[in-house]
């Protein structure tokens, strides 16, 4: 009976993680933004162990979805590698202070981030606007092209220093909360640096694995990564991310954004409630 309960528990975690990987891959927010509240709210897992499992899953998601996006010409590798310097610095700082801050405080911070993620995901517009060339972006060769309806459309990156600062904050959240912090990454690229939405989401997917890897080692050292929990989460998120990568290029994101925003707001409410206990 105990084995049957364990198997059911593992299967349910896999199904939840699959859904998280699918939505995370399509929106560039990373599966962690759903995995952590799912494990803590639905399965009663301690938030630090949930964050540890999520970080490993995020590395898997990034490896899975990002390779497909790079092949299709959406991800901007130069932008990703440049901004990873900032997110890695932030991730190491965040993971280093995770034992100092209480789980309740982290839950409340996470709830606020979830609400913000839901709002920014819902209000994003997909149309492309041509911007003037930024001198810093030009020197760093960050400008690029992406496929739209069978042809390549060029774009110019804006406000590089502001985007870099935002990425340090994104890394800090990743290390502290065990998420890929894709919400902050997409926000920085899409709204500050004026990078097209599909390029922002796919480049975010490329980046989140490196950010997560920077803090996962510290979680492992502190004993917050549990193999029995990590395995179904990682396999679920990875398979969901692969499916997401296959359907992103042809899908309209409006309905998905509504569903995603509703799910995330419910999770935010539960996390906030847990944080106040």
DRENPA-3360 file (N, C-alpha, C; in nm, 2 decimals, always signed):
BEGIN
1 = XXXXXXXX = +0.08/-0.12/+0.00/+0.00/+0.00/+0.00/+0.09/+0.13/+0.00 ~ +0.19/+0.12/+0.08/+0.28/+0.24/+0.09/+0.35/+0.26/-0.05 ~ +0.39/+0.15/-0.12/+0.45/+0.17/-0.25/+0.35/+0.23/-0.35 ~ +0.22/+0.19/-0.34/+0.12/+0.24/-0.43/+0.10/+0.39/-0.41 ~ +0.10/+0.43/-0.28/+0.09/+0.57/-0.25/+0.21/+0.65/-0.30 ~ +0.32/+0.59/-0.29/+0.45/+0.66/-0.34/+0.44/+0.68/-0.49 ~ +0.39/+0.57/-0.56/+0.38/+0.57/-0.71/+0.28/+0.67/-0.75 ~ +0.17/+0.68/-0.69/+0.07/+0.78/-0.72/+0.12/+0.92/-0.70;
9 = XXXXXXXX = +0.19/+0.94/-0.58/+0.24/+1.07/-0.55/+0.34/+1.12/-0.66 ~ +0.43/+1.02/-0.70/+0.53/+1.05/-0.81/+0.46/+1.08/-0.94 ~ +0.35/+1.01/-0.97/+0.28/+1.03/-1.10/+0.21/+1.16/-1.10 ~ +0.15/+1.20/-0.99/+0.08/+1.33/-0.98/+0.18/+1.45/-0.99 ~ +0.30/+1.43/-0.93/+0.41/+1.53/-0.94/+0.45/+1.54/-1.09 ~ +0.47/+1.43/-1.16/+0.51/+1.43/-1.30/+0.41/+1.51/-1.38 ~ +0.28/+1.48/-1.36/+0.17/+1.54/-1.44/+0.17/+1.69/-1.42 ~ +0.18/+1.74/-1.29/+0.19/+1.88/-1.26/+0.31/+1.94/-1.32;
17 = XXXXXXXX = +0.42/+1.88/-1.31/+0.55/+1.93/-1.37/+0.55/+1.94/-1.52 ~ +0.48/+1.84/-1.58/+0.46/+1.84/-1.73/+0.39/+1.97/-1.77 ~ +0.28/+2.00/-1.70/+0.20/+2.12/-1.73/+0.29/+2.25/-1.71 ~ +0.36/+2.25/-1.60/+0.45/+2.36/-1.57/+0.56/+2.38/-1.68 ~ +0.62/+2.27/-1.72/+0.72/+2.28/-1.83/+0.66/+2.33/-1.96 ~ +0.54/+2.29/-1.99/+0.47/+2.33/-2.12/+0.44/+2.48/-2.11 ~ +0.38/+2.53/-2.00/+0.35/+2.67/-1.99/+0.47/+2.76/-1.98 ~ +0.57/+2.71/-1.90/+0.70/+2.78/-1.88/+0.77/+2.80/-2.01;
25 = XXXXXXXX = +0.77/+2.69/-2.10/+0.84/+2.70/-2.22/+0.78/+2.80/-2.32 ~ +0.64/+2.80/-2.32/+0.57/+2.88/-2.42/+0.58/+3.03/-2.38 ~ +0.59/+3.06/-2.25/+0.59/+3.20/-2.21/+0.73/+3.26/-2.17 ~ +0.83/+3.17/-2.17/+0.96/+3.21/-2.13/+0.98/+3.24/-1.98 ~ +0.88/+3.21/-1.90/+0.89/+3.23/-1.76/+0.96/+3.12/-1.68 ~ +0.98/+3.01/-1.75/+1.04/+2.89/-1.69/+0.94/+2.82/-1.60 ~ +0.95/+2.68/-1.60/+0.86/+2.60/-1.52/+0.86/+2.62/-1.37 ~ +0.97/+2.68/-1.32/+0.98/+2.69/-1.17/+0.88/+2.78/-1.11;
33 = XXXXXXXX = +0.83/+2.88/-1.19/+0.73/+2.97/-1.14/+0.60/+2.90/-1.10 ~ +0.58/+2.78/-1.16/+0.46/+2.70/-1.13/+0.50/+2.58/-1.04 ~ +0.62/+2.52/-1.06/+0.66/+2.40/-0.99/+0.67/+2.43/-0.84 ~ +0.73/+2.54/-0.80/+0.75/+2.57/-0.66/+0.62/+2.58/-0.58 ~ +0.53/+2.67/-0.63/+0.40/+2.67/-0.56/+0.32/+2.54/-0.57 ~ +0.33/+2.47/-0.68/+0.26/+2.34/-0.69/+0.30/+2.25/-0.58 ~ +0.44/+2.23/-0.57/+0.49/+2.14/-0.47/+0.46/+2.18/-0.33 ~ +0.47/+2.31/-0.30/+0.44/+2.36/-0.16/+0.29/+2.36/-0.13;
41 = XXXXXXXX = +0.21/+2.40/-0.22/+0.06/+2.42/-0.19/-0.01/+2.28/-0.20 ~ +0.01/+2.21/-0.31/-0.06/+2.09/-0.34/+0.00/+1.97/-0.27 ~ +0.13/+1.96/-0.25/+0.19/+1.84/-0.20/+0.26/+1.86/-0.06 ~ +0.25/+1.98/-0.01/+0.31/+2.01/+0.12/+0.46/+2.00/+0.14 ~ +0.53/+2.02/+0.03/+0.68/+2.01/+0.03/+0.73/+2.14/+0.09 ~ +0.84/+2.13/+0.18/+0.90/+2.25/+0.23/+0.96/+2.33/+0.11 ~ +0.94/+2.47/+0.12/+0.97/+2.55/+0.00/+1.12/+2.54/-0.04 ~ +1.21/+2.51/+0.05/+1.35/+2.51/+0.02/+1.38/+2.38/-0.07;
49 = XXXXXXXX = +1.31/+2.27/-0.03/+1.32/+2.14/-0.11/+1.25/+2.16/-0.24 ~ +1.14/+2.23/-0.24/+1.07/+2.26/-0.37/+1.15/+2.34/-0.46 ~ +1.22/+2.44/-0.40/+1.31/+2.53/-0.48/+1.43/+2.45/-0.54 ~ +1.48/+2.36/-0.46/+1.60/+2.28/-0.51/+1.56/+2.19/-0.62 ~ +1.44/+2.12/-0.61/+1.39/+2.04/-0.72/+1.36/+2.13/-0.85 ~ +1.30/+2.24/-0.82/+1.27/+2.33/-0.93/+1.40/+2.38/-1.01 ~ +1.50/+2.41/-0.94/+1.63/+2.45/-1.00/+1.68/+2.35/-1.10 ~ +1.68/+2.22/-1.05/+1.73/+2.11/-1.14/+1.64/+2.10/-1.26;
57 = XXXXXXXX = +1.51/+2.11/-1.24/+1.41/+2.10/-1.35/+1.43/+2.22/-1.45 ~ +1.46/+2.34/-1.40/+1.48/+2.45/-1.48/+1.60/+2.43/-1.57 ~ +1.71/+2.37/-1.52/+1.83/+2.34/-1.60/+1.79/+2.25/-1.71 ~ +1.70/+2.15/-1.68/+1.66/+2.05/-1.78/+1.57/+2.12/-1.89 ~ +1.48/+2.21/-1.84/+1.39/+2.28/-1.94/+1.47/+2.36/-2.03 ~ +1.57/+2.44/-1.98/+1.65/+2.53/-2.06/+1.73/+2.45/-2.17 ~ +1.78/+2.33/-2.12/+1.86/+2.25/-2.22/+1.76/+2.19/-2.33 ~ +1.64/+2.16/-2.29/+1.55/+2.10/-2.38/+1.49/+2.19/-2.48;
65 = XXXXXXXX = +1.42/+2.30/-2.43/+1.35/+2.39/-2.51/+1.45/+2.48/-2.59 ~ +1.56/+2.53/-2.52/+1.65/+2.62/-2.58/+1.71/+2.57/-2.71 ~ +1.75/+2.44/-2.71/+1.81/+2.39/-2.83/+1.72/+2.40/-2.95 ~ +1.59/+2.37/-2.93/+1.49/+2.38/-3.04/+1.48/+2.53/-3.09 ~ +1.48/+2.62/-2.99/+1.46/+2.76/-3.03/+1.58/+2.82/-3.10 ~ +1.70/+2.78/-3.06/+1.82/+2.82/-3.13/+1.82/+2.77/-3.27 ~ +1.78/+2.65/-3.29/+1.78/+2.59/-3.42/+1.68/+2.66/-3.52 ~ +1.57/+2.70/-3.46/+1.47/+2.77/-3.54/+1.50/+2.92/-3.56;
73 = XXXXXXXX = +1.60/+2.97/-3.50/+1.65/+3.11/-3.52/+1.58/+3.22/-3.44 ~ +1.52/+3.18/-3.33/+1.45/+3.28/-3.24/+1.54/+3.33/-3.13 ~ +1.62/+3.24/-3.06/+1.70/+3.29/-2.95/+1.82/+3.37/-3.00 ~ +1.85/+3.48/-2.93/+1.97/+3.56/-2.96/+2.08/+3.52/-2.86 ~ +2.17/+3.44/-2.91/+2.28/+3.38/-2.82/+2.37/+3.49/-2.76 ~ +2.40/+3.59/-2.84/+2.49/+3.70/-2.79/+2.43/+3.77/-2.67 ~ +2.30/+3.80/-2.69/+2.23/+3.87/-2.58/+2.22/+3.78/-2.45 ~ +2.19/+3.65/-2.48/+2.18/+3.56/-2.37/+2.31/+3.55/-2.29;
81 = XXXXXXXX = +2.42/+3.53/-2.36/+2.55/+3.51/-2.30/+2.60/+3.64/-2.22 ~ +2.57/+3.75/-2.28/+2.60/+3.88/-2.22/+2.53/+3.90/-2.09 ~ +2.39/+3.88/-2.09/+2.31/+3.91/-1.98/+2.33/+3.80/-1.87 ~ +2.38/+3.68/-1.91/+2.40/+3.58/-1.81/+2.51/+3.62/-1.71 ~ +2.60/+3.71/-1.74/+2.70/+3.76/-1.65/+2.63/+3.82/-1.53 ~ +2.52/+3.90/-1.56/+2.45/+3.97/-1.45/+2.36/+3.87/-1.37 ~ +2.29/+3.78/-1.44/+2.21/+3.69/-1.37/+2.28/+3.59/-1.28 ~ +2.40/+3.55/-1.33/+2.49/+3.46/-1.25/+2.53/+3.52/-1.12;
89 = XXXXXXXX = +2.57/+3.65/-1.13/+2.62/+3.72/-1.01/+2.50/+3.73/-0.91 ~ +2.38/+3.76/-0.96/+2.26/+3.77/-0.87/+2.22/+3.64/-0.81 ~ +2.23/+3.53/-0.89/+2.19/+3.40/-0.85/+2.28/+3.34/-0.73 ~ +2.41/+3.37/-0.74/+2.50/+3.32/-0.64/+2.47/+3.40/-0.51 ~ +2.45/+3.53/-0.52/+2.41/+3.61/-0.40/+2.28/+3.56/-0.34 ~ +2.18/+3.53/-0.42/+2.05/+3.49/-0.38/+2.06/+3.35/-0.31 ~ +2.13/+3.26/-0.37/+2.14/+3.12/-0.31/+2.22/+3.12/-0.18 ~ +2.31/+3.22/-0.16/+2.40/+3.23/-0.04/+2.32/+3.28/+0.08;
97 = XXXXXXXX = +2.21/+3.36/+0.05/+2.13/+3.41/+0.17/+2.00/+3.34/+0.19 ~ +1.98/+3.22/+0.12/+1.85/+3.15/+0.13/+1.83/+3.09/+0.27 ~ +1.94/+3.05/+0.34/+1.92/+2.99/+0.47/+1.90/+3.10/+0.58 ~ +1.93/+3.22/+0.55/+1.91/+3.33/+0.65/+1.77/+3.38/+0.65 ~ +1.70/+3.38/+0.54/+1.56/+3.44/+0.53/+1.46/+3.32/+0.56 ~ +1.36/+3.34/+0.64/+1.26/+3.24/+0.67/+1.18/+3.20/+0.55 ~ +1.12/+3.08/+0.55/+1.04/+3.02/+0.45/+0.91/+3.11/+0.43 ~ +0.86/+3.16/+0.54/+0.74/+3.25/+0.53/+0.76/+3.37/+0.45;
105 = XXXXXXXX = +0.87/+3.44/+0.48/+0.91/+3.56/+0.41/+0.93/+3.53/+0.26 ~ +1.00/+3.42/+0.23/+1.02/+3.38/+0.09/+0.89/+3.35/+0.02 ~ +0.79/+3.29/+0.09/+0.66/+3.26/+0.03/+0.59/+3.39/-0.01 ~ +0.59/+3.49/+0.08/+0.52/+3.61/+0.06/+0.59/+3.69/-0.06 ~ +0.72/+3.69/-0.06/+0.80/+3.75/-0.18/+0.76/+3.69/-0.31 ~ +0.75/+3.55/-0.30/+0.72/+3.48/-0.42/+0.57/+3.51/-0.47 ~ +0.48/+3.52/-0.37/+0.34/+3.55/-0.41/+0.33/+3.68/-0.48 ~ +0.41/+3.78/-0.43/+0.41/+3.92/-0.50/+0.46/+3.90/-0.64;
113 = XXXXXXXX = +0.57/+3.83/-0.66/+0.63/+3.81/-0.79/+0.53/+3.74/-0.88 ~ +0.46/+3.64/-0.83/+0.36/+3.56/-0.91/+0.25/+3.66/-0.97 ~ +0.20/+3.75/-0.88/+0.10/+3.84/-0.92/+0.16/+3.93/-1.03 ~ +0.28/+3.98/-1.01/+0.34/+4.07/-1.11/+0.36/+4.00/-1.24 ~ +0.41/+3.87/-1.23/+0.43/+3.79/-1.35/+0.30/+3.77/-1.43 ~ +0.19/+3.75/-1.36/+0.06/+3.73/-1.42/+0.01/+3.85/-1.50 ~ +0.03/+3.97/-1.43/-0.01/+4.10/-1.49/+0.07/+4.13/-1.62 ~ +0.21/+4.12/-1.60/+0.30/+4.15/-1.72/+0.28/+4.05/-1.83;
121 = XXXXXXXX = +0.25/+3.93/-1.80/+0.23/+3.83/-1.91/+0.10/+3.86/-1.99 ~ +0.00/+3.90/-1.91/-0.13/+3.93/-1.98/-0.13/+4.05/-2.06 ~ -0.06/+4.16/-2.02/-0.07/+4.29/-2.09/+0.04/+4.30/-2.21 ~ +0.13/+4.21/-2.22/+0.23/+4.22/-2.33/+0.16/+4.21/-2.47 ~ +0.21/+4.30/-2.55/+0.17/+4.30/-2.69/+0.27/+4.24/-2.78 ~ +0.23/+4.18/-2.89/+0.32/+4.10/-2.98/+0.37/+4.18/-3.10 ~ +0.32/+4.30/-3.13/+0.36/+4.37/-3.25/+0.50/+4.41/-3.25 ~ +0.56/+4.42/-3.36/+0.70/+4.46/-3.37/+0.72/+4.60/-3.41;
129 = XXXXXXXX = +0.80/+4.68/-3.34/+0.83/+4.82/-3.37/+0.97/+4.84/-3.39 ~ +1.01/+4.90/-3.50/+1.15/+4.92/-3.54/+1.21/+5.04/-3.46 ~ +1.32/+5.02/-3.38/+1.38/+5.12/-3.30/+1.52/+5.16/-3.37 ~ +1.56/+5.28/-3.33/+1.69/+5.33/-3.38/+1.80/+5.25/-3.31 ~ +1.92/+5.24/-3.38/+2.03/+5.16/-3.33/+2.09/+5.23/-3.21 ~ +2.11/+5.15/-3.10/+2.17/+5.19/-2.98/+2.32/+5.18/-2.99 ~ +2.41/+5.28/-2.95/+2.55/+5.27/-2.97/+2.61/+5.15/-2.89 ~ +2.57/+5.13/-2.77/+2.62/+5.02/-2.68/+2.59/+4.88/-2.74;
137 = XXXXXXXX = +2.46/+4.87/-2.78/+2.41/+4.74/-2.85/+2.49/+4.72/-2.98 ~ +2.52/+4.82/-3.05/+2.59/+4.81/-3.18/+2.74/+4.76/-3.15 ~ +2.80/+4.82/-3.05/+2.94/+4.78/-3.02/+2.95/+4.64/-2.97 ~ +2.85/+4.59/-2.90/+2.85/+4.45/-2.84/+2.78/+4.35/-2.94 ~ +2.74/+4.41/-3.06/+2.67/+4.32/-3.16/+2.56/+4.24/-3.11 ~ +2.47/+4.31/-3.04/+2.35/+4.25/-2.98/+2.23/+4.25/-3.07 ~ +2.23/+4.33/-3.17/+2.11/+4.34/-3.26/+2.10/+4.21/-3.35 ~ +1.98/+4.18/-3.39/+1.97/+4.05/-3.46/+1.84/+4.05/-3.55;
145 = XXXXXXXX = +1.81/+3.92/-3.59/+1.69/+3.90/-3.67/+1.61/+3.78/-3.62 ~ +1.48/+3.77/-3.65/+1.41/+3.65/-3.61/+1.30/+3.62/-3.72 ~ +1.26/+3.49/-3.73/+1.17/+3.46/-3.84/+1.02/+3.50/-3.81 ~ +0.96/+3.57/-3.91/+0.82/+3.60/-3.90/+0.75/+3.57/-4.04 ~ +0.66/+3.47/-4.04/+0.59/+3.43/-4.16/+0.68/+3.40/-4.27 ~ +0.79/+3.33/-4.24/+0.88/+3.28/-4.35/+0.99/+3.37/-4.39 ~ +0.99/+3.50/-4.33/+1.10/+3.59/-4.37/+1.16/+3.64/-4.24 ~ +1.29/+3.69/-4.25/+1.36/+3.74/-4.13/+1.33/+3.89/-4.11;
153 = XXXXXXXX = +1.30/+3.92/-3.98/+1.27/+4.06/-3.95/+1.38/+4.11/-3.85 ~ +1.44/+4.22/-3.87/+1.55/+4.27/-3.79/+1.50/+4.36/-3.67 ~ +1.58/+4.36/-3.57/+1.54/+4.44/-3.45/+1.67/+4.50/-3.39 ~ +1.65/+4.62/-3.33/+1.77/+4.69/-3.26/+1.74/+4.69/-3.11 ~ +1.84/+4.65/-3.03/+1.83/+4.64/-2.88/+1.85/+4.78/-2.82 ~ +1.77/+4.81/-2.72/+1.78/+4.94/-2.66/+1.82/+4.93/-2.51 ~ +1.86/+5.04/-2.45/+1.89/+5.05/-2.30/+1.96/+4.93/-2.24 ~ +2.08/+4.90/-2.29/+2.16/+4.79/-2.25/+2.20/+4.80/-2.10;
161 = XXXXXXXX = +2.25/+4.91/-2.04/+2.28/+4.91/-1.90/+2.17/+4.89/-1.81 ~ +2.05/+4.95/-1.84/+1.93/+4.92/-1.76/+1.89/+4.78/-1.76 ~ +1.89/+4.72/-1.87/+1.86/+4.57/-1.89/+1.96/+4.49/-1.81 ~ +2.08/+4.52/-1.81/+2.19/+4.45/-1.73/+2.16/+4.45/-1.58 ~ +2.12/+4.57/-1.53/+2.09/+4.59/-1.39/+1.97/+4.51/-1.35 ~ +1.87/+4.51/-1.44/+1.74/+4.43/-1.41/+1.78/+4.28/-1.41 ~ +1.88/+4.24/-1.48/+1.92/+4.09/-1.49/+1.99/+4.05/-1.36 ~ +2.06/+4.14/-1.29/+2.12/+4.11/-1.16/+2.00/+4.08/-1.06;
169 = XXXXXXXX = +1.90/+4.16/-1.06/+1.78/+4.14/-0.98/+1.71/+4.00/-1.01 ~ +1.70/+3.97/-1.14/+1.64/+3.84/-1.19/+1.72/+3.73/-1.13 ~ +1.85/+3.74/-1.13/+1.94/+3.63/-1.08/+1.92/+3.61/-0.93 ~ +1.91/+3.73/-0.86/+1.89/+3.72/-0.72/+1.76/+3.65/-0.68 ~ +1.65/+3.67/-0.75/+1.53/+3.60/-0.73/+1.54/+3.45/-0.76 ~ +1.62/+3.42/-0.86/+1.64/+3.28/-0.90/+1.71/+3.20/-0.79 ~ +1.81/+3.26/-0.74/+1.89/+3.20/-0.63/+1.81/+3.19/-0.50 ~ +1.73/+3.29/-0.47/+1.65/+3.30/-0.35/+1.53/+3.21/-0.35;
177 = XXXXXXXX = +1.46/+3.20/-0.46/+1.33/+3.13/-0.47/+1.33/+3.00/-0.55 ~ +1.45/+2.96/-0.61/+1.45/+2.84/-0.69/+1.37/+2.84/-0.82 ~ +1.36/+2.96/-0.88/+1.29/+2.97/-1.01/+1.39/+3.02/-1.11 ~ +1.36/+3.01/-1.24/+1.44/+3.06/-1.35/+1.44/+3.21/-1.35 ~ +1.34/+3.27/-1.28/+1.32/+3.41/-1.28/+1.29/+3.46/-1.42 ~ +1.23/+3.38/-1.50/+1.20/+3.42/-1.64/+1.11/+3.55/-1.65 ~ +1.03/+3.57/-1.55/+0.94/+3.69/-1.55/+1.02/+3.81/-1.56 ~ +1.12/+3.82/-1.47/+1.21/+3.94/-1.47/+1.30/+3.95/-1.60;
185 = XXXXXXXX = +1.34/+3.83/-1.65/+1.42/+3.83/-1.77/+1.34/+3.88/-1.89 ~ +1.22/+3.82/-1.91/+1.14/+3.86/-2.02/+1.10/+4.01/-2.01 ~ +1.07/+4.05/-1.89/+1.03/+4.19/-1.86/+1.15/+4.28/-1.90 ~ +1.27/+4.25/-1.86/+1.39/+4.33/-1.89/+1.41/+4.34/-2.05 ~ +1.40/+4.22/-2.11/+1.43/+4.22/-2.26/+1.32/+4.28/-2.34 ~ +1.19/+4.24/-2.30/+1.08/+4.29/-2.38/+1.04/+4.43/-2.36 ~ +1.04/+4.48/-2.23/+0.99/+4.61/-2.21/+1.10/+4.72/-2.19 ~ +1.22/+4.68/-2.14/+1.33/+4.77/-2.12/+1.41/+4.78/-2.24;
193 = XXXXXXXX = +1.46/+4.66/-2.29/+1.55/+4.65/-2.40/+1.48/+4.65/-2.54 ~ +1.35/+4.65/-2.54/+1.27/+4.65/-2.66/+1.30/+4.54/-2.76 ~ +1.32/+4.42/-2.71/+1.35/+4.30/-2.79/+1.21/+4.24/-2.82 ~ +1.18/+4.19/-2.94/+1.05/+4.13/-2.97/+1.02/+4.02/-2.88 ~ +0.89/+4.00/-2.85/+0.84/+3.91/-2.75/+0.89/+3.77/-2.77 ~ +0.88/+3.72/-2.89/+0.92/+3.58/-2.91/+1.07/+3.56/-2.89 ~ +1.14/+3.66/-2.93/+1.29/+3.66/-2.91/+1.32/+3.66/-2.76 ~ +1.24/+3.75/-2.68/+1.26/+3.76/-2.54/+1.23/+3.63/-2.47;
201 = XXXXXXXX = +1.12/+3.56/-2.50/+1.08/+3.44/-2.43/+1.18/+3.33/-2.46 ~ +1.22/+3.32/-2.59/+1.31/+3.21/-2.63/+1.45/+3.23/-2.57 ~ +1.50/+3.35/-2.57/+1.63/+3.38/-2.51/+1.63/+3.36/-2.36 ~ +1.51/+3.40/-2.30/+1.50/+3.37/-2.16/+1.51/+3.22/-2.13 ~ +1.44/+3.14/-2.21/+1.45/+2.99/-2.19/+1.60/+2.95/-2.20 ~ +1.67/+3.01/-2.30/+1.81/+2.97/-2.31/+1.89/+3.01/-2.19 ~ +1.86/+3.12/-2.13/+1.93/+3.18/-2.01/+1.91/+3.11/-1.88 ~ +1.78/+3.07/-1.86/+1.74/+3.03/-1.72/+1.82/+2.91/-1.67;
209 = XXXXXXXX = +1.86/+2.82/-1.76/+1.94/+2.71/-1.71/+2.07/+2.74/-1.65 ~ +2.14/+2.84/-1.71/+2.27/+2.89/-1.66/+2.25/+2.96/-1.52 ~ +2.15/+3.04/-1.51/+2.12/+3.11/-1.39/+2.09/+3.01/-1.28 ~ +2.01/+2.91/-1.31/+1.97/+2.80/-1.21/+2.09/+2.72/-1.17 ~ +2.18/+2.69/-1.27/+2.30/+2.61/-1.24/+2.39/+2.68/-1.14 ~ +2.39/+2.82/-1.15/+2.48/+2.90/-1.06/+2.44/+2.88/-0.91 ~ +2.31/+2.86/-0.89/+2.26/+2.85/-0.75/+2.23/+2.71/-0.71 ~ +2.22/+2.61/-0.80/+2.18/+2.48/-0.77/+2.29/+2.41/-0.69;
217 = XXXXXXXX = +2.42/+2.44/-0.71/+2.53/+2.38/-0.64/+2.53/+2.42/-0.49 ~ +2.48/+2.54/-0.46/+2.47/+2.59/-0.32/+2.36/+2.51/-0.25 ~ +2.25/+2.49/-0.33/+2.13/+2.42/-0.27/+2.17/+2.27/-0.24 ~ +2.25/+2.21/-0.33/+2.30/+2.08/-0.31/+2.39/+2.06/-0.19 ~ +2.47/+2.16/-0.17/+2.57/+2.16/-0.06/+2.49/+2.17/+0.07 ~ +2.38/+2.25/+0.07/+2.30/+2.27/+0.19/+2.20/+2.16/+0.22 ~ +2.19/+2.06/+0.13/+2.11/+1.94/+0.14/+1.96/+1.96/+0.10 ~ +1.93/+2.06/+0.02/+1.80/+2.09/-0.02/+1.76/+2.03/-0.15;
225 = XXXXXXXX = +1.84/+1.94/-0.21/+1.81/+1.87/-0.33/+1.78/+1.72/-0.30 ~ +1.66/+1.67/-0.31/+1.62/+1.54/-0.28/+1.59/+1.46/-0.41 ~ +1.67/+1.35/-0.43/+1.66/+1.28/-0.56/+1.52/+1.23/-0.59 ~ +1.45/+1.17/-0.49/+1.31/+1.12/-0.51/+1.21/+1.22/-0.56 ~ +1.24/+1.35/-0.52/+1.15/+1.46/-0.56/+1.19/+1.52/-0.69 ~ +1.33/+1.53/-0.71/+1.38/+1.59/-0.83/+1.35/+1.51/-0.96 ~ +1.35/+1.38/-0.95/+1.34/+1.30/-1.07/+1.21/+1.32/-1.14 ~ +1.09/+1.30/-1.07/+0.96/+1.32/-1.15/+0.94/+1.47/-1.19;
233 = XXXXXXXX = +0.99/+1.56/-1.11/+0.98/+1.70/-1.15/+1.06/+1.73/-1.27 ~ +1.18/+1.68/-1.28/+1.27/+1.71/-1.39/+1.22/+1.65/-1.52 ~ +1.17/+1.52/-1.51/+1.12/+1.45/-1.63/+0.99/+1.51/-1.68 ~ +0.91/+1.55/-1.59/+0.78/+1.62/-1.62/+0.80/+1.75/-1.69 ~ +0.89/+1.83/-1.63/+0.91/+1.97/-1.68/+0.98/+1.96/-1.82 ~ +1.08/+1.86/-1.83/+1.15/+1.85/-1.96/+1.06/+1.81/-2.07 ~ +0.98/+1.71/-2.05/+0.89/+1.66/-2.16/+0.78/+1.77/-2.19 ~ +0.74/+1.85/-2.09/+0.65/+1.96/-2.12/+0.72/+2.07/-2.20;
241 = XXXXXXXX = +0.84/+2.10/-2.17/+0.92/+2.20/-2.24/+0.94/+2.16/-2.39 ~ +0.97/+2.03/-2.41/+0.99/+1.99/-2.55/+0.86/+2.01/-2.63 ~ +0.74/+1.98/-2.57/+0.62/+2.00/-2.64/+0.59/+2.15/-2.67 ~ +0.62/+2.23/-2.56/+0.60/+2.37/-2.58/+0.69/+2.43/-2.69 ~ +0.81/+2.38/-2.70/+0.90/+2.43/-2.80/+0.85/+2.40/-2.94 ~ +0.78/+2.29/-2.96/+0.73/+2.24/-3.09/+0.61/+2.33/-3.13 ~ +0.53/+2.37/-3.03/+0.40/+2.45/-3.07/+0.41/+2.60/-3.06 ~ +0.52/+2.65/-3.00/+0.54/+2.79/-2.98/+0.54/+2.87/-3.12;
249 = XXXXXXXX = +0.61/+2.82/-3.21/+0.63/+2.89/-3.34/+0.50/+2.91/-3.41 ~ +0.40/+2.82/-3.39/+0.27/+2.84/-3.47/+0.15/+2.88/-3.39 ~ +0.17/+2.90/-3.26/+0.06/+2.93/-3.17/+0.04/+3.08/-3.15 ~ -0.09/+3.12/-3.12/-0.12/+3.26/-3.08/-0.12/+3.25/-2.93 ~ -0.05/+3.35/-2.87/-0.03/+3.34/-2.72/-0.14/+3.40/-2.64 ~ -0.25/+3.46/-2.70/-0.35/+3.53/-2.62/-0.42/+3.44/-2.52 ~ -0.48/+3.33/-2.57/-0.56/+3.24/-2.48/-0.46/+3.18/-2.38 ~ -0.34/+3.15/-2.42/-0.25/+3.09/-2.33/-0.21/+3.18/-2.21;
257 = XXXXXXXX = -0.20/+3.31/-2.25/-0.17/+3.41/-2.15/-0.28/+3.43/-2.04 ~ -0.41/+3.42/-2.09/-0.52/+3.43/-2.00/-0.52/+3.31/-1.90 ~ -0.50/+3.18/-1.96/-0.50/+3.06/-1.87/-0.39/+3.07/-1.77 ~ -0.27/+3.11/-1.82/-0.15/+3.12/-1.74/-0.16/+3.22/-1.63 ~ -0.22/+3.33/-1.66/-0.24/+3.44/-1.56/-0.34/+3.39/-1.45 ~ -0.44/+3.32/-1.49/-0.54/+3.27/-1.39/-0.48/+3.17/-1.30 ~ -0.40/+3.08/-1.35/-0.34/+2.97/-1.27/-0.24/+3.04/-1.17 ~ -0.16/+3.13/-1.23/-0.06/+3.20/-1.15/-0.12/+3.28/-1.03;
265 = XXXXXXXX = -0.23/+3.34/-1.06/-0.30/+3.42/-0.95/-0.35/+3.33/-0.84 ~ -0.41/+3.22/-0.88/-0.46/+3.12/-0.78/-0.34/+3.07/-0.69 ~ -0.23/+3.04/-0.76/-0.11/+3.00/-0.69/-0.05/+3.11/-0.59 ~ -0.06/+3.23/-0.64/-0.01/+3.34/-0.56/-0.09/+3.36/-0.44 ~ -0.22/+3.35/-0.45/-0.31/+3.36/-0.33/-0.28/+3.25/-0.23 ~ -0.26/+3.13/-0.27/-0.22/+3.01/-0.18/-0.09/+3.03/-0.12 ~ +0.01/+3.08/-0.19/+0.15/+3.10/-0.14/+0.14/+3.22/-0.04 ~ +0.07/+3.32/-0.06/+0.06/+3.43/+0.03/-0.01/+3.39/+0.16;
273 = XXXXX = -0.11/+3.30/+0.15/-0.18/+3.25/+0.26/-0.09/+3.16/+0.35 ~ -0.01/+3.08/+0.28/+0.09/+2.99/+0.35/+0.20/+3.08/+0.42 ~ +0.24/+3.19/+0.35/+0.34/+3.27/+0.41/+0.30/+3.34/+0.54 ~ +0.16/+3.37/+0.55/+0.11/+3.44/+0.67/+0.09/+3.34/+0.79 ~ +0.10/+3.21/+0.76/+0.07/+3.11/+0.87/+0.19/+3.11/+0.97;
% end
